[in-house]
Amino acid sequence: MDTPADTARNLLSGYDPGGYFCELFGNAANPADHARQIRDRIASFDFADLRQRAHSAELELFNLGITFLIQSASQAVDRILPFDVIPRVISAGEWANLEAGVVQRVTALNLFLKDIYSDQAVIKDGIIPADLVLGNPNYRPQMVGLKVPFDTYIHILGIDLVRDGEGTFRVLEDNGRVPSGVSYVVENRNLMQRAFPDLMADIGLRPVDNYGPRLLNAMTEIAPATAGEPQVVLLSPGAYNSAYFEHIFLAREMGVPLVEGRDLVVEDDIVYMKTTDGLARVDSVYRRLNDDYLDPRAFNPDSMLGVPGIFEAYRKGNVALANAVGTGVADDKAVYAYVPRMIRYYLGEDAILPNVETHICREAEGLKYTLDNLERLVVKPVGEAGGYGITIGPRATAEEIEDCRRKLLDDPANYISQPMVPLSVCPTLVEEGVEPRHVDLRPFCITGKSSWVLPGGLSRVALRRGTLVVNSSQGGGSKDTWVLTGGPGR
């Protein structure tokens, strides 16, 4: 393996991964030979030129309105997702294994959801505790006995993966309700094609620009049989949602109307969209709002964002919803710990993508282990997202550790703990030059009659030196993820 120290003075000659597995160099046991040509090209860039191109790319993000909304108690601020121009590179062979692992996982999760809303054999056979499922706030009794097309509940799945110190990909969590971020995958590639055609020339990359048509096809497949072409819409909570740009982007990519709850009406258990020509039937809804806000008649009566009566229309098979109601059980952080068992139970296979070791604090053994090892563990609330509420033991102060201990003792069922994974790093452009920054990966899988995984996914990068939190809401950015079509490492 050639290391940064082996190269002549160039952009990467001072780069030091610091003992972490590097996405562009690998490590001594697993060198990234597939990325050699890309490394050489990056190394040849002039630093000032690279900075200028990166600045131009960020200006383009702002001008195109590629933003997300951060809300606090005092204000709401539109921000671009910081974009790093040095790509993350995945070999063809590595991707084939990741792809198989993602498809295996979504298959098992869909079988699990079908089971818990019908026979509940997984509970009766002791694979997962009954109260963890039936007492879960995301479990929807209204879904029991309701058949869904192709037995698919999770049509769009985002799986968060991390690579450990040995270079092994591990699942950190599942996102089976309204996973976000795919718009950045496509737009990051568009930015790179415009700003770095010389870096990308003749590399051989899997494309990412067909996500919209793939999603539309899946939404059409699950639509009820009606005369004519099914009408698909994307249902958004509105402009104050943090991912509103993505809602606009995906509606455009699919070529379907972007609607809010006030744009839809239900009459005689049929969903209609209000248009200038009157009411038009809606057959399939890609919803970007959670169950609680979907239908005030069925769930939260105070919701002003949803569509009164849409769940009854769904229950009677008159409209399709993606993702299905009640999928939140499957992406609960405590249920996550049981997914490898689900894979063995439903598929008779070992998990292709292993979990990160997880301790469930609602169980006495898991709580004791966590309390005894707080300084070495990462403690996460099961109901939070976006990196909020996490305590990273090895980097926490004594006061933060004690605060975490109090919260655990007060409500142990709300927490899990995991060892601190030494997340892989990737060369990242900073003010001083090129430095390692920690990254994760969120592949996106679309499931209708069958499953398809977008080649690559969202690589999030922790831009602050030393931090492991990659979430955009916590100051993280993103990179373009390159899946090679062949070459070394296939």
KOLVEX-865633 format. One record per atom (N, C-alpha, C): residue in three letters; x, y, z. Coordinates in steps of 0.2 Angstrom, whole numbers, plus 5000, padded with zeros to 4 digits. Each point is the difference from the previous one (the first is absolute). Layout:
ALAXYZ;...
// end
This chain:
MET500449945000;MET499650065000;MET500450065000;ASP499950054996;ASP500450065000;ASP499650055005;THR500450035004;THR499750045006;THR500250074998;PRO499750055003;PRO500150074999;PRO500850025001;ALA500349965004;ALA500750025001;ALA500449974994;ASP499849954996;ASP500449984995;ASP500050044994;THR499550054999;THR499950044994;THR500550065001;ALA500150024994;ALA500450074999;ALA499650055003;ARG500350065001;ARG499650065003;ARG499450014996;ASN499449995002;ASN499450024997;ASN499450015005;LEU499450004997;LEU499550025005;LEU499949955005;LEU500249944999;LEU499849945005;LEU500749985004;SER500550044998;SER500749975003;SER500050015008;GLY499650055003;GLY500050015007;GLY499449965003;TYR499649974996;TYR499449975003;TYR500249945005;ASP499750005006;ASP500149945004;ASP499349985003;PRO499849944999;PRO499449975002;PRO499950005008;GLY500650005003;GLY500050005007;GLY499849935003;GLY500249954997;GLY499849935002;GLY499349974998;TYR499650054998;TYR499349974998;TYR500049974993;PHE499549964998;PHE500049984993;PHE499850054996;CYS500350014994;CYS499950064996;CYS499649974993;GLU499550044999;GLU499649984994;GLU500450014993;LEU500550045000;LEU500450014994;LEU500649964999;PHE500349985006;PHE500649975001;PHE499949935003;GLY499549985003;GLY499949945004;GLY500550005006;ASN500349945001;ASN500549995005;ASN500549944998;ALA500449995004;ALA500649954998;ALA499749934998;ALA499549985004;ALA499749944999;ALA499550004994;ASN499750054998;ASN499550014995;ASN500150064996;PRO500550014996;PRO500250064996;PRO499450014995;ALA499950064999;ALA499550034995;ALA500350004993;ASP500249954997;ASP500350004994;ASP499550034994;HIS499449995001;HIS499550024995;HIS500050075000;ALA500250045005;ALA500050075000;ALA500750034998;ARG500449974997;ARG500750024999;ARG500050064995;GLN499649994994;GLN500050054995;GLN499750065002;ILE499549995004;ILE499650065003;ILE500550045005;ARG500349965004;ARG500550045005;ARG500550044996;ASP500349964995;ASP500550044996;ASP499850064997;ARG499350004998;ARG499850064997;ARG499850065005;ILE499849985006;ILE499950055005;ILE500650025002;ALA500549965001;ALA500750035002;ALA500350054995;SER499849994994;SER500350054995;SER499750075000;PHE499450015004;PHE499750064999;PHE500450055004;ASP499950064998;ASP500350065003;ASP499550025006;PHE500350015006;PHE499550015006;PHE499650074999;ALA500350054997;ALA499650064999;ALA499449994995;ASP500249964995;ASP499549994995;ASP499449955003;LEU500249955004;LEU499549965003;LEU499650045005;ARG500350055003;ARG499650045005;ARG499550044996;GLN500250034994;GLN499650044996;GLN499449964997;ARG500149944998;ARG499549964997;ARG499549985006;ALA500349995006;ALA499549985005;ALA499650065002;HIS500350065000;HIS499650065002;HIS499450014995;SER500249994993;SER499550014995;SER499449945001;ALA500249945002;ALA499549955001;ALA499550025005;GLU500350035006;GLU499650025005;GLU499550064998;LEU500350044996;LEU499550064998;LEU499549974995;GLU500149954997;GLU499549974995;GLU499549975004;LEU500249965006;LEU499549975004;LEU499550065003;PHE500350055002;PHE499650065003;PHE499550024994;ASN500350024995;ASN499650034994;ASN499449954998;LEU500249945000;LEU499549954998;LEU499449985006;GLY500250035005;GLY499549995006;GLY500049935003;ILE500649975000;ILE500149935002;ILE500250015008;THR499550005004;THR500050025007;THR499649955004;PHE500250015007;PHE499549975005;PHE499950055005;LEU499549995004;LEU499750055005;LEU500249975007;ILE500450055003;ILE500149985007;ILE499650055005;GLN499649975004;GLN499550035004;GLN500350005008;SER499950065003;SER500250005007;SER499450045003;ALA500150015007;ALA499450035003;ALA499950074998;SER500650034998;SER499950074998;SER500050024993;GLN500249954995;GLN500050024993;GLN500049934996;ALA499950014993;ALA500149954995;ALA500450034995;VAL500649964999;VAL500550024995;VAL500149954994;ASP500050034994;ASP500149964994;ASP500749994999;ARG500349945000;ARG500750004999;ARG500149954994;ILE500650014996;ILE500249954996;ILE500349945004;LEU500049944997;LEU500449955003;LEU500750004997;PRO500550015005;PRO500750014997;PRO500249944996;PHE500350024995;PHE500249954995;PHE500849994999;ASP500249945001;ASP500749994999;ASP500249974994;VAL500550034996;VAL500149984993;VAL500449944999;ILE500349975005;ILE500449945000;ILE499549945001;PRO499949964995;PRO499549955000;PRO500249945004;ARG499549965002;ARG500149945004;ARG499949954994;VAL500549955000;VAL500049954994;VAL499949935003;ILE499549964997;ILE499949935001;ILE500149964994;SER500349955001;SER500249954995;SER499449964998;ALA500049974994;ALA499449974997;ALA499949945004;GLY500549965003;GLY499949945004;GLY499750025007;GLU500350055003;GLU499750025006;GLU499350025000;TRP499850044994;TRP499350024999;TRP499649944999;ALA500249954997;ALA499549944999;ALA499849975007;ASN500550005004;ASN499949975007;ASN499550055004;LEU500150064999;LEU499650055004;LEU499350004997;GLU499949994994;GLU499450004996;GLU499649945003;ALA500349945000;ALA499749945002;ALA499850005007;GLY500450045004;GLY499850005007;GLY499450055001;VAL500050054997;VAL499450055000;VAL499449964998;VAL500049974994;VAL499449964998;VAL499849955005;GLN500549965003;GLN499849955005;GLN499750045006;ARG500250055002;ARG499750045006;ARG499350024999;VAL499950034994;VAL499350034999;VAL499549944999;THR500349954997;THR499549944999;THR499849975007;ALA500550005005;ALA499849975007;ALA499650055003;LEU500150075000;LEU499650055003;LEU499350004998;ASN499949994993;ASN499349994997;ASN499749945003;LEU500349945000;LEU499749945003;LEU499850015007;PHE500550045004;PHE499850015007;PHE499450045001;LEU499950054996;LEU499450055000;LEU499449964998;LYS500049964995;LYS499549964998;LYS499849955006;ASP500549975003;ASP499849965005;ASP499750035006;ILE500350065003;ILE499750035006;ILE499350034999;TYR499850014993;TYR499450024999;TYR499549954998;SER500249935001;SER499649954998;SER500149945005;ASP500449954999;ASP500049945005;ASP500450025006;GLN500550045000;GLN500550025005;GLN500449945002;ALA500249964995;ALA500349945002;ALA500750015003;VAL500350064998;VAL500750025002;VAL500050015008;ILE499450025002;ILE499950015008;ILE499849945003;LYS499649964997;LYS499849935003;LYS500649965001;ASP500450004995;ASP500649965000;ASP500650025004;GLY499950065003;GLY500550035005;GLY500650034997;ILE499950024993;ILE500650034997;ILE500150075002;ILE499450045002;ILE500050075002;ILE499550005006;PRO500150045005;PRO499650015005;PRO499350034998;ALA499449985002;ALA499450024998;ALA499950085002;ASP500250025006;ASP499950075002;ASP500550054996;LEU500549974997;LEU500450044996;LEU499750024994;VAL499649964997;VAL499650014994;VAL499350035002;LEU499649975004;LEU499350025001;LEU500050065004;GLY500550015004;GLY500050065004;GLY500450064997;ASN500249994994;ASN500450054996;ASN499550064998;PRO500250065001;PRO499650054998;PRO499950014993;ASN500449964996;ASN499950004993;ASN499649944997;TYR499849965005;TYR499649944998;TYR499350034999;ARG499749984994;ARG499350034998;ARG499549945000;PRO499649995005;PRO499549945000;PRO499550014994;GLN499950064998;GLN499650014994;GLN500249964994;MET500749985000;MET500249964994;MET500049935000;VAL499749975006;VAL500049935001;VAL499449974995;GLY500349954996;GLY499549974995;GLY500050044993;LEU500350065000;LEU499950044994;LEU500649974995;LYS499849984994;LYS500449984995;LYS500350064996;VAL500649994998;VAL500450054996;VAL500349974994;PRO500050044994;PRO500249974994;PRO500749975001;PHE500149944997;PHE500749965000;PHE500249995007;ASP499650015006;ASP500249995007;ASP500650055001;THR500050064997;THR500650055000;THR499750055005;TYR500350015005;TYR499850065005;TYR500550054999;ILE500749995000;ILE500550054999;ILE500250004993;HIS499750054996;HIS500250014993;HIS500650044999;ILE500250045005;ILE500650044999;ILE500449995007;LEU500649975000;LEU500349995006;LEU500750034999;GLY500250045006;GLY500750025000;GLY500349975006;ILE500649974999;ILE500449965005;ILE500650045001;ASP500150015007;ASP500650045001;ASP500649955002;LEU500550004996;LEU500649965001;LEU500650035002;VAL500449975004;VAL500750035002;VAL500549944998;ARG500650024999;ARG500549964999;ARG500550005006;ASP500249945003;ASP500350005006;ASP500850004999;GLY500449995005;GLY500750014999;GLY500349944996;GLU499749954999;GLU500249944995;GLU499850014993;GLY499650054999;GLY499750014993;GLY499349974999;THR499749975005;THR499449965000;THR499450055000;PHE499650004995;PHE499350045001;PHE499649975005;ARG499750045004;ARG499549985005;ARG499450045000;VAL499449985001;VAL499450035000;VAL499950045007;LEU499950075000;LEU500050045006;LEU499250015001;GLU499650014995;GLU499350005002;GLU499650004993;ASP499449985001;ASP499550004994;ASP499650065000;ASN499850024994;ASN499550064999;ASN499549984996;GLY499449985003;GLY499549974996;GLY499350045000;ARG500150065002;ARG499450045000;ARG500050054994;VAL500450055001;VAL500050054995;VAL500850024999;PRO500449954998;PRO500750014999;PRO500150064995;SER500550055002;SER500250054996;SER500750004998;GLY500150054995;GLY500750004998;GLY500249984993;VAL499549974997;VAL500249974993;VAL500150064995;SER499750065001;SER500050054995;SER500850035000;TYR500349995006;TYR500750025000;TYR500449954996;VAL499949945000;VAL500349954996;VAL500050024993;VAL499550024997;VAL499950024993;VAL500350064999;GLU499950055004;GLU500250074999;GLU500850005001;ASN500349965004;ASN500750005001;ASN500349984994;ARG499749954997;ARG500349974994;ARG500050054994;ASN499450045000;ASN500050054995;ASN500550055001;LEU500150025006;LEU500550055001;LEU500749984998;MET500249945002;MET500649974998;MET500150004992;GLN499549984997;GLN500149994993;GLN500150074997;ARG499750065003;ARG500150064997;ARG500750035002;ALA500249995007;ALA500650035002;ALA500649964999;PHE500049934999;PHE500649965000;PHE499949954994;PRO499950024994;PRO500049954995;PRO500749974999;ASP500550035001;ASP500749985000;ASP500149945005;LEU499750015006;LEU500149945005;LEU499649944998;MET499450014997;MET499649954998;MET500149964994;ALA500450034995;ALA500049984993;ALA500349925000;ASP499649964997;ASP500249934998;ASP500149965007;ILE499750025005;ILE500049965006;ILE499649945000;GLY499450014997;GLY499549945001;GLY499650005006;LEU499550045000;LEU499650015006;LEU499349974999;ARG499749975005;ARG499349995000;ARG499650065000;PRO499550014996;PRO499650065000;PRO499550005006;VAL499850065002;VAL499550015006;VAL499450044997;ASP499950024994;ASP499550054998;ASP499449964998;ASN499949945001;ASN499449964998;ASN499649995007;TYR500150035005;TYR499649995006;TYR499350025000;GLY499950064997;GLY499350024999;GLY499649954996;PRO500249984994;PRO499649954996;PRO499949945004;ARG500549975003;ARG499949945004;ARG499550015006;LEU500050065003;LEU499550015005;LEU499350004997;LEU499950044995;LEU499450004997;LEU499749944998;ASN500549954997;ASN499749944998;ASN499849965006;ALA500350005006;ALA499849975006;ALA499350025002;MET499950075000;MET499450035002;MET499449984995;THR500249994994;THR499549984995;THR499849935001;GLU500549965002;GLU499949925001;GLU499549995006;ILE500050045005;ILE499649995006;ILE499350034999;ALA499950044995;ALA499450035000;ALA499449954999;PRO499450025002;PRO499449954999;PRO499950004993;ALA499749954997;ALA499849994993;ALA499450054999;THR500150054996;THR499550044998;THR500150024992;ALA499550034997;ALA500050014993;ALA500650054999;GLY500449994995;GLY500550054998;GLY500650005004;GLU500550054999;GLU500650005003;GLU499950025007;PRO500349975005;PRO499950025007;PRO500350075001;GLN499650045004;GLN500350065002;GLN500450005007;VAL500650024999;VAL500450005006;VAL500150075002;VAL500150015007;VAL500150075003;VAL500549995005;LEU500450055002;LEU500550005006;LEU499650055005;LEU499949975006;LEU499750045005;LEU500550025005;SER500050075000;SER500550035005;SER499750045005;PRO500350005006;PRO499850055006;PRO500050074998;GLY500450024995;GLY500050074998;GLY500750035001;ALA500050064998;ALA500750045000;ALA500450005006;TYR499749995006;TYR500350015006;TYR500449935002;ASN499949954996;ASN500349945001;ASN500750004998;SER500549975004;SER500750014999;SER500249974993;ALA499649954998;ALA500249974993;ALA499650024995;TYR499750065000;TYR499550034995;TYR500450004993;PHE500650025000;PHE500350004993;PHE500049934997;GLU500149955004;GLU500049934997;GLU499349984998;HIS499550035003;HIS499349984998;HIS499950034993;ILE500250074999;ILE500050034993;ILE500449964995;PHE500649985002;PHE500449974996;PHE499749934997;LEU499849965005;LEU499749934998;LEU499450014996;ALA499650045002;ALA499450014996;ALA500150024993;ARG500550044999;ARG500350024993;ARG500349944997;GLU500449965003;GLU500349954997;GLU499549944998;MET499549995004;MET499549964998;MET499550024995;GLY499950074999;GLY499650034996;GLY499250005003;VAL500050015006;VAL499349995004;VAL499950065004;PRO499350025001;PRO499950065004;PRO500349995007;LEU500250065003;LEU500250005007;LEU499450035003;VAL499749975005;VAL499450025004;VAL500150015007;GLU499650045003;GLU499950005008;GLU499349975002;GLY499949995006;GLY499449975002;GLY499450044998;ARG500150065000;ARG499450044998;ARG499850004992;ASP500549974996;ASP499849994993;ASP499749944999;LEU499949955005;LEU499649944999;LEU499450005004;VAL499549964997;VAL499449995003;VAL499749934999;VAL499749975005;VAL499749935000;VAL499350014999;GLU499749974995;GLU499349994999;GLU499849934999;ASP499549975004;ASP499849934999;ASP500649955000;ASP500550025004;ASP500649965001;ASP500550004994;ILE499950054996;ILE500550014994;ILE500350065001;VAL500750004999;VAL500450065001;VAL500050044993;TYR499950065001;TYR500050054994;TYR500550065001;MET500350024995;MET500450065000;MET499650064997;LYS500050065003;LYS499750064998;LYS500450034994;THR499750014994;THR500350034995;THR499650054997;THR500350044995;THR499650064997;THR499449974996;ASP500049944998;ASP499549974996;ASP499549955005;GLY500150015006;GLY499649965005;GLY500449955003;LEU499649955003;LEU500449945004;LEU500249954995;ALA500749985001;ALA500349944996;ALA500249955005;ARG499849944998;ARG500149945005;ARG500849995001;VAL500249985006;VAL500749995002;VAL500049925001;ASP500549974997;ASP500049935001;ASP500649975005;SER500550045000;SER500649985004;SER500450065003;VAL500150005006;VAL500350065004;VAL500749985003;TYR500550044998;TYR500649995003;TYR500050055005;ARG500049985007;ARG499950055005;ARG500650025004;ARG500150065001;ARG500650025004;ARG499850035006;LEU499549975004;LEU499850025006;LEU499949945004;ASN500150005007;ASN499949945004;ASN499349985001;ASP499949945003;ASP499349985001;ASP499650045004;ASP500350035005;ASP499650045005;ASP499750064996;TYR500350034995;TYR499750054997;TYR499649994993;LEU500049934998;LEU499749984994;LEU499250025000;ASP499749985005;ASP499250005000;ASP499850015007;PRO499750065001;PRO499850025006;PRO499449965003;ARG499649974995;ARG499549955002;ARG500249945003;ALA500649974998;ALA500349945002;ALA500550005005;PHE500450065000;PHE500650005004;PHE499950075005;ASN500550044999;ASN500050065004;ASN499450054998;PRO499550015004;PRO499450044998;PRO500250084999;ASP500650025003;ASP500250074999;ASP500450014994;SER500249954996;SER500450014994;SER499650054995;MET500450054998;MET499750044994;MET500449994994;LEU500449955000;LEU500449984994;LEU499749954995;GLY499649955003;GLY499849944997;GLY499450014996;VAL499749944998;VAL499450004996;VAL499549965004;PRO499450035002;PRO499549975004;PRO499749944995;GLY500049945003;GLY499749954996;GLY500549964996;ILE500650024999;ILE500449964995;ILE500249935003;PHE500049995006;PHE500249935003;PHE499449964998;GLU499450025001;GLU499449954998;GLU500049994993;ALA500250054996;ALA500149984992;ALA500549954999;TYR500650015004;TYR500549955000;TYR499849935002;ARG499750005005;ARG499849945003;ARG499549964996;LYS499650034996;LYS499649974995;LYS500349994993;GLY500650014999;GLY500449994994;GLY499950054995;ASN499750065001;ASN499950054995;ASN500650044998;VAL500550005005;VAL500650044998;VAL500649965003;ALA500550014998;ALA500749975002;ALA500450065004;LEU500349985005;LEU500450045004;LEU500749975001;ALA500550044999;ALA500749985000;ALA500450065005;ASN500349985005;ASN500049935003;ASN499349985003;ALA499949945001;ALA499449985003;ALA499950035007;VAL499450005003;VAL499950025007;VAL500349955004;GLY500350025006;GLY500249955005;GLY500749974999;THR500450034995;THR500749984999;THR500550025005;GLY499850055004;GLY500550025005;GLY500249955005;VAL499649955001;VAL500249945005;VAL500749974997;ALA500150004994;ALA500549964997;ALA500750055000;ASP499950065001;ASP500650045000;ASP500250035007;ASP499649975005;ASP500150025007;ASP500749975002;LYS500450045004;LYS500749995001;LYS500149945005;ALA499449985004;ALA500149945004;ALA499849944996;VAL499550004995;VAL499849954996;VAL500649984995;TYR500450064998;TYR500649994996;TYR500449945002;ALA500149995007;ALA500549955003;ALA499849934998;TYR499349994998;TYR499849944999;TYR500049984992;VAL500150054996;VAL500049994993;VAL500449944998;PRO500649995002;PRO500449944998;PRO499649935002;ARG499750005005;ARG499649945002;ARG499450004995;MET499750054998;MET499450004995;MET500249974994;ILE500750024998;ILE500249984993;ILE500149925001;ARG500249985005;ARG500149925001;ARG499349975000;TYR499650035004;TYR499349975001;TYR499650004993;TYR500050064997;TYR499650004994;TYR500349974993;LEU500750015000;LEU500349984994;LEU500549945000;GLY500149985007;GLY500549955001;GLY500750014998;GLU500250075000;GLU500650024998;GLU500450045006;ASP500650005000;ASP500450055004;ASP499950074997;ALA500150055004;ALA500050074997;ALA500650014996;ILE499950034994;ILE500650014996;ILE500350075003;LEU499650045002;LEU500350065003;LEU499950005008;PRO500549995004;PRO499949995007;PRO499850075003;ASN499649995006;ASN499950065004;ASN500650025004;VAL500050065002;VAL500450025006;VAL499749975006;GLU500549975004;GLU499849975006;GLU499650055004;THR499449985003;THR499550045003;THR499749975006;HIS500050055006;HIS499849985006;HIS499350035001;ILE499549975002;ILE499350025000;ILE499950025008;CYS499950065001;CYS500050025007;CYS499349995004;ARG499549984996;ARG499449985003;ARG500149935003;GLU500549964998;GLU500149945003;GLU500550005005;ALA499949975006;ALA500450015006;ALA500849994998;GLU500149954997;GLU500749984998;GLU500350064996;GLY499750034995;GLY500250054996;GLY500150075004;LEU499550015004;LEU500150065004;LEU500650005005;LYS500149945003;LYS500549995005;LYS500750014996;TYR500149974994;TYR500650014996;TYR500150074998;THR499550034998;THR500050074998;THR500250055006;LEU499749995006;LEU500250045006;LEU500749995002;ASP500249934999;ASP500749995003;ASP500550024995;ASN499850024994;ASN500550014994;ASN499950074997;LEU499750045003;LEU499750074997;LEU500650034997;GLU500650005003;GLU500650044997;GLU500249974993;ARG499849944999;ARG500349974994;ARG499449994994;LEU499450025002;LEU499549994995;LEU499650064997;VAL499749994995;VAL499650054997;VAL499249995002;VAL499750045003;VAL499349995003;VAL499550044995;LYS499549974998;LYS499650034995;LYS499249995002;PRO499650065000;PRO499349995001;PRO499749974994;VAL499549955001;VAL499849964995;VAL499550044995;GLY499750055003;GLY499550044996;GLY500350064996;GLU500650025001;GLU500350064997;GLU500449984994;ALA500050064996;ALA500449994993;ALA500450075000;GLY500550004995;GLY500450064998;GLY500550015005;GLY500249945004;GLY500650015004;GLY499850035007;TYR499450025001;TYR499850035006;TYR500049955006;GLY500150025006;GLY500049965006;GLY500549955001;ILE500550004996;ILE500549955000;ILE500650025005;THR500249955004;THR500650015005;THR500549954997;ILE500650034998;ILE500649974998;ILE500449995006;GLY500049945004;GLY500349995006;GLY500850025000;PRO500449984995;PRO500750015000;PRO500250074999;ARG499550044998;ARG500150074999;ARG499650055004;ALA499649975005;ALA499650045004;ALA500350025006;THR499850065003;THR500350025007;THR499649965005;ALA500350015006;ALA499849965006;ALA499250025001;GLU499950074999;GLU499350025001;GLU499549974995;GLU500349994994;GLU499549974995;GLU499949935001;ILE500549975003;ILE499949935001;ILE499549995006;GLU500050045005;GLU499649995005;GLU499350024998;ASP499950054996;ASP499450024997;ASP499749944996;CYS500449974996;CYS499849944996;CYS499749945005;ARG500449995006;ARG499949955004;ARG499350015003;ARG499850075002;ARG499450015003;ARG499449994995;LYS500150024994;LYS499549984995;LYS499949934999;LEU500549965000;LEU500049934999;LEU499649975006;LEU500150025006;LEU499649975005;LEU499350025001;ASP499950064997;ASP499350035000;ASP499649974995;ASP500349984994;ASP499649974994;ASP500449964996;PRO500249945003;PRO500549954996;PRO499749984994;ALA499349994999;ALA499749984994;ALA500250044994;ASN500150075001;ASN500150054995;ASN500749994997;TYR500549965002;TYR500750004998;TYR500249934998;ILE500550014996;ILE500549944998;ILE500750035001;SER500549955000;SER500750035000;SER500449954995;GLN500550034997;GLN500449974996;GLN500750025001;PRO500549954998;PRO500750025001;PRO500150064995;MET500550045001;MET500250064996;MET500449974994;VAL499749994994;VAL500349984994;VAL500550054997;PRO500649974999;PRO500550054997;PRO499850014993;LEU499650054998;LEU499750014994;LEU500650014995;SER499949974994;SER500550014994;SER500050084999;VAL500650024997;VAL500150074998;VAL500150004992;CYS499950064998;CYS500150014993;CYS500450074999;PRO500550014995;PRO500350064999;PRO499450064999;THR500150055003;THR499550065000;THR500450065000;LEU499750054995;LEU500350064999;LEU499850055006;VAL500550035003;VAL499950045006;VAL500450074998;GLU500050055004;GLU500450064999;GLU500749995000;GLU500349955004;GLU500749995000;GLU500249954995;GLY499649974997;GLY500249954995;GLY499649944999;VAL500249945000;VAL499649945000;VAL500149965006;GLU499549995004;GLU500049965006;GLU499549945001;PRO500149955004;PRO499549955001;PRO499450025004;ARG499449994997;ARG499450015004;ARG499649945000;HIS499649985005;HIS499649945001;HIS499450004995;VAL499849954998;VAL499549994995;VAL499549945002;ASP499450014998;ASP499649945000;ASP499749994993;LEU499549964999;LEU499749994993;LEU499349985001;ARG499550034996;ARG499349985001;ARG499849984992;PRO500049934999;PRO499749984994;PRO499350015000;PHE499750004994;PHE499250014999;PHE499849944996;CYS499549975003;CYS499749944996;CYS499250014999;ILE499849994994;ILE499350014998;ILE499749934999;THR499549985003;THR499749944999;THR499250004998;GLY499949974994;GLY499349994998;GLY499949934999;LYS500049974994;LYS500049934999;LYS500649975002;SER500650044999;SER500649985001;SER500450065003;SER500649985002;SER500450065004;SER500650024995;TRP500150065000;TRP500650034996;TRP500350055005;VAL500750005000;VAL500450045004;VAL500450054996;LEU499950075002;LEU500350054996;LEU500849995001;PRO500450004995;PRO500749995000;PRO500450055004;GLY500249995006;GLY500350055004;GLY499650025006;GLY499750055000;GLY499750035006;GLY500250065002;LEU499850025006;LEU500250075003;LEU500649995005;SER500650024998;SER500550005004;SER500050075004;ARG499949995007;ARG500050065004;ARG500750005003;VAL500250065001;VAL500750015003;VAL500050055006;ALA500349985005;ALA500150055006;ALA500550054999;LEU499950064998;LEU500450054998;LEU500550035006;ARG499749995006;ARG500550035005;ARG500549945002;ARG500650025001;ARG500549965002;ARG499949965006;GLY500049934999;GLY500049965006;GLY499349985002;THR499450034997;THR499449985002;THR499749944996;LEU499649965003;LEU499749944997;LEU499350014998;VAL499750065001;VAL499350014998;VAL500050044993;VAL499749964996;VAL500050024993;VAL499350034998;ASN499550005004;ASN499450034998;ASN500050074998;SER499650024995;SER500050074997;SER499850055006;SER499549975004;SER499850055005;SER500550015006;GLN500549965000;GLN500650015004;GLN500650034997;GLY499950034994;GLY500650034997;GLY500449954995;GLY499749954998;GLY500349954995;GLY499950034993;GLY500349974995;GLY499950014993;GLY500049934996;SER500150014994;SER499949944996;SER500549994994;LYS500149944998;LYS500549994994;LYS499649964995;ASP500350014994;ASP499749964994;ASP500349925001;THR499649954999;THR500249945001;THR500049964994;TRP500649984998;TRP500249974994;TRP500049935000;VAL499649964997;VAL500049934999;VAL500349984993;LEU500549975000;LEU500449984994;LEU499749954996;THR500050004994;THR499749944996;THR500549944999;GLY500650015002;GLY500449944999;GLY500750025002;GLY500549974998;GLY500750015002;GLY500249965006;PRO500650025003;PRO500349975006;PRO499550005006;GLY499949955003;GLY499650005006;GLY499349984998;ARG499949974994;ARG499349994998;ARG499849935003;
// end
